Amino acid sequence: MERNKKRHDTAAFCLGILLVGVLIQTAGWLKGDRLVFPNVGEILAAFVRLLGTGKVWKQIGTTLLHLAEALAASTIIGTALGIAQGSSPFVRTLLRPLMILLRSIPMIVMTVIIMVLTKYEKVPLIATFLMLIPIISEATCEGFLRIEPEMIDVYRMNSGFTPRVLFQVYLPLMAGYLRQAYVNAVGMGIKLAVTTEYLVQARDSLGKAVYSSSYFVEYAEVYAYALIMILMVVLVSETPRWIGTVYRKSHP
């Protein structure tokens, strides 16, 4: 049953990729401009050509480094804030305006402010980190509030709130919310990192590469870079799940 479901999901995903290709071809036909909407074959050729160059892998590494650093920082801060919000209505109300601000402020405004306050090379990290905090903190807070009180009463009979209780009781019970927050943060994080790299012209990054390709009217490369980013999101978001599946199979 589960195997059939996986096959159906894979088939649906592949059909979704074909749908995207059809939409691009249709847009080019309606617009009558193959420069902006190149053929799918041209995009795939540019994709293969880019992956064959060492420069692109360096750009991917730079963007992934920005993403990893931002995810690590936002996970630590966001989880701490989420637990504080979940355990205290006062803290939850106190931080609500800040969370609304970080969640709703336009990316361009956030980037410009950070560009004024710090060095350009730090902007992709700081901007992405700040914009991801609400995703992590709100998921953590929601997971905290959804824990059954009876399950919390069990540890309270023998212990107070300690780091051991946090890692052995709270976080496992909140795992579903944290997992979904991670998936959302990865997808959002790559878009934010590339956007800020584009705005500040970060050296050896995907954002800089997209800027250069659009400047020289190489739209096939722009779509190819978009495809690379999509694959990055899929790989980074699904890798923990694959590792968990392999671990469970090897440790029944």
C-alpha positions as CSV (number, residue, x, y, z in Angstrom):
1,M,0.0,0.0,0.0
2,E,2.7,2.4,1.0
3,R,4.8,1.4,-2.1
4,N,1.9,2.2,-4.4
5,K,1.4,5.5,-2.7
6,K,5.1,6.4,-3.3
7,R,4.7,5.4,-7.0
8,H,1.7,7.6,-7.3
9,D,3.4,10.5,-5.7
10,T,6.5,10.1,-7.9
11,A,4.3,9.9,-11.0
12,A,2.3,13.1,-9.9
13,F,5.6,14.9,-9.3
14,C,6.9,14.0,-12.7
15,L,3.6,15.1,-14.3
16,G,4.0,18.4,-12.4
17,I,7.4,19.0,-13.9
18,L,5.9,18.4,-17.4
19,L,3.1,20.8,-16.5
20,V,5.7,23.5,-15.7
21,G,7.4,22.9,-19.1
22,V,4.1,23.1,-20.9
23,L,3.3,26.4,-19.1
24,I,6.6,27.9,-20.2
25,Q,6.1,26.8,-23.8
26,T,2.5,28.2,-23.7
27,A,3.7,31.5,-22.3
28,G,6.3,31.8,-25.0
29,W,3.7,31.0,-27.7
30,L,1.2,33.5,-26.3
31,K,3.8,36.2,-25.8
32,G,5.5,35.5,-29.1
33,D,8.9,36.1,-27.5
34,R,11.3,33.1,-27.4
35,L,14.0,35.3,-25.9
36,V,12.2,35.7,-22.6
37,F,10.4,32.3,-22.8
38,P,12.9,30.0,-24.4
39,N,12.1,26.4,-25.4
40,V,12.3,23.7,-22.7
41,G,15.1,22.1,-24.7
42,E,17.2,25.3,-24.5
43,I,16.6,25.5,-20.8
44,L,17.7,21.8,-20.2
45,A,20.7,22.3,-22.4
46,A,21.7,25.4,-20.3
47,F,21.1,23.4,-17.2
48,V,23.4,20.6,-18.2
49,R,26.0,23.0,-19.4
50,L,26.0,24.9,-16.1
51,L,26.3,21.8,-14.0
52,G,29.4,20.9,-16.0
53,T,31.3,23.9,-14.9
54,G,33.1,24.2,-11.6
55,K,32.0,27.8,-11.2
56,V,28.4,26.8,-10.7
57,W,29.2,24.3,-8.0
58,K,31.1,27.1,-6.2
59,Q,28.1,29.3,-6.5
60,I,25.8,26.5,-5.2
61,G,28.2,26.0,-2.3
62,T,28.2,29.7,-1.4
63,T,24.4,29.9,-1.4
64,L,24.1,26.6,0.6
65,L,26.5,28.0,3.1
66,H,24.4,31.2,3.5
67,L,21.3,29.0,3.9
68,A,22.9,26.6,6.4
69,E,24.2,29.4,8.6
70,A,20.8,31.2,8.5
71,L,18.9,28.0,9.3
72,A,21.2,27.1,12.2
73,A,20.9,30.6,13.7
74,S,17.1,30.9,13.1
75,T,16.5,27.4,14.5
76,I,18.3,28.1,17.8
77,I,16.8,31.6,18.3
78,G,13.4,30.6,16.9
79,T,13.0,27.5,19.0
80,A,14.0,29.4,22.1
81,L,11.5,32.1,21.4
82,G,8.8,29.6,20.5
83,I,9.2,27.7,23.7
84,A,9.1,31.0,25.7
85,Q,6.0,32.0,23.8
86,G,4.3,28.7,24.4
87,S,5.1,28.6,28.1
88,S,4.1,32.2,28.8
89,P,1.0,34.1,27.5
90,F,2.7,37.3,28.5
91,V,5.8,36.6,26.4
92,R,3.6,35.4,23.5
93,T,1.7,38.7,23.5
94,L,4.9,40.7,24.0
95,L,6.6,39.2,21.0
96,R,3.6,39.1,18.7
97,P,4.3,42.6,17.2
98,L,7.9,41.6,16.5
99,M,6.8,38.4,14.8
100,I,4.2,40.2,12.7
101,L,6.9,42.7,11.7
102,L,9.4,40.1,10.7
103,R,6.8,38.1,8.8
104,S,5.2,41.0,6.9
105,I,8.1,43.4,6.2
106,P,9.0,43.5,2.5
107,M,12.2,41.7,1.7
108,I,13.6,44.7,-0.2
109,V,13.1,46.9,2.8
110,M,14.7,44.5,5.2
111,T,17.7,44.1,2.9
112,V,18.2,47.9,2.5
113,I,18.1,48.4,6.2
114,I,20.7,45.6,6.8
115,M,22.8,47.0,4.0
116,V,23.0,50.3,5.8
117,L,23.8,48.6,9.2
118,T,26.4,46.0,8.2
119,K,28.8,44.8,5.5
120,Y,27.4,43.7,2.2
121,E,28.8,40.1,2.4
122,K,26.8,39.6,5.7
123,V,23.5,40.7,4.3
124,P,22.3,37.3,2.8
125,L,23.0,35.6,6.2
126,I,21.4,38.2,8.4
127,A,18.4,39.0,6.3
128,T,17.6,35.3,5.7
129,F,18.1,34.6,9.4
130,L,15.7,37.3,10.5
131,M,13.0,36.4,8.0
132,L,13.1,32.7,9.0
133,I,12.7,33.3,12.8
134,P,8.9,33.7,12.7
135,I,8.5,30.4,10.8
136,I,10.5,28.5,13.4
137,S,9.2,30.3,16.5
138,E,5.5,30.1,15.5
139,A,5.8,26.3,14.7
140,T,7.6,25.7,18.0
141,C,5.0,27.7,19.9
142,E,2.1,25.9,18.3
143,G,3.7,22.5,18.9
144,F,4.3,23.5,22.6
145,L,0.7,24.5,23.1
146,R,-0.6,21.3,21.4
147,I,1.2,18.9,23.8
148,E,-1.3,17.1,26.0
149,P,-1.1,18.4,29.6
150,E,-1.3,14.9,31.0
151,M,2.0,14.0,29.3
152,I,3.7,17.1,30.8
153,D,2.4,16.2,34.3
154,V,4.3,12.9,34.2
155,Y,7.8,14.6,34.2
156,R,6.7,17.3,36.6
157,M,6.1,14.7,39.3
158,N,9.8,13.9,39.3
159,S,11.6,16.9,37.8
160,G,11.5,20.6,36.9
161,F,12.0,22.0,33.4
162,T,15.7,21.1,32.5
163,P,17.6,20.8,29.3
164,R,17.2,17.0,29.6
165,V,13.4,17.4,29.8
166,L,13.5,19.8,26.8
167,F,15.4,17.3,24.6
168,Q,13.7,14.1,25.8
169,V,10.1,15.3,26.4
170,Y,9.2,18.5,24.6
171,L,11.2,18.4,21.4
172,P,10.1,14.8,20.5
173,L,6.5,15.7,21.1
174,M,6.8,18.8,18.9
175,A,8.8,16.9,16.2
176,G,5.9,17.0,13.6
177,Y,5.6,20.8,13.9
178,L,9.3,21.3,13.8
179,R,9.7,19.1,10.8
180,Q,7.1,21.0,8.8
181,A,8.7,24.3,9.9
182,Y,12.1,23.0,8.6
183,V,10.6,22.2,5.2
184,N,9.0,25.6,4.9
185,A,12.1,27.3,6.1
186,V,14.3,25.6,3.6
187,G,12.2,26.6,0.7
188,M,11.8,30.1,1.9
189,G,15.4,30.3,3.0
190,I,16.8,29.6,-0.5
191,K,14.5,32.2,-2.1
192,L,15.5,34.8,0.5
193,A,19.2,34.0,0.3
194,V,19.3,34.2,-3.6
195,T,17.2,37.4,-3.5
196,T,19.6,39.1,-1.1
197,E,22.6,37.8,-3.0
198,Y,21.1,39.3,-6.2
199,L,20.5,42.7,-4.5
200,V,24.0,43.0,-2.9
201,Q,25.8,41.2,-5.7
202,A,27.4,38.6,-3.4
203,R,30.5,37.2,-4.9
204,D,30.4,33.6,-6.3
205,S,26.7,33.1,-5.4
206,L,23.6,32.0,-7.3
207,G,22.1,35.4,-6.8
208,K,25.0,37.0,-8.6
209,A,24.9,34.4,-11.3
210,V,21.2,35.1,-12.0
211,Y,21.9,38.8,-12.1
212,S,24.7,38.3,-14.7
213,S,22.6,36.0,-16.8
214,S,19.6,38.5,-16.9
215,Y,22.0,41.4,-17.6
216,F,23.3,39.6,-20.7
217,V,19.8,38.5,-21.7
218,E,20.6,34.8,-21.2
219,Y,17.1,33.8,-20.1
220,A,17.7,30.1,-20.7
221,E,20.4,30.3,-18.0
222,V,18.0,32.2,-15.7
223,Y,15.5,29.3,-15.9
224,A,18.3,26.8,-15.6
225,Y,19.4,28.5,-12.4
226,A,15.8,28.4,-11.2
227,L,15.8,24.6,-11.9
228,I,19.0,24.2,-9.9
229,M,17.4,26.1,-6.9
230,I,14.3,23.8,-7.1
231,L,16.5,20.7,-6.9
232,M,18.4,22.2,-4.0
233,V,15.2,22.8,-2.1
234,V,14.1,19.2,-2.8
235,L,17.4,17.7,-1.8
236,V,17.9,19.8,1.4
237,S,14.4,19.4,2.6
238,E,14.1,15.6,1.8
239,T,17.6,14.5,3.0
240,P,16.7,14.4,6.7
241,R,13.6,12.3,5.8
242,W,15.7,9.9,3.7
243,I,18.3,9.6,6.5
244,G,15.5,8.9,9.0
245,T,14.0,6.2,6.8
246,V,17.3,4.5,6.3
247,Y,18.1,4.6,10.0
248,R,14.7,3.1,10.9
249,K,15.2,0.3,8.4
250,S,18.7,-0.5,9.7
251,H,17.5,-0.3,13.4
252,P,14.1,-2.0,13.4
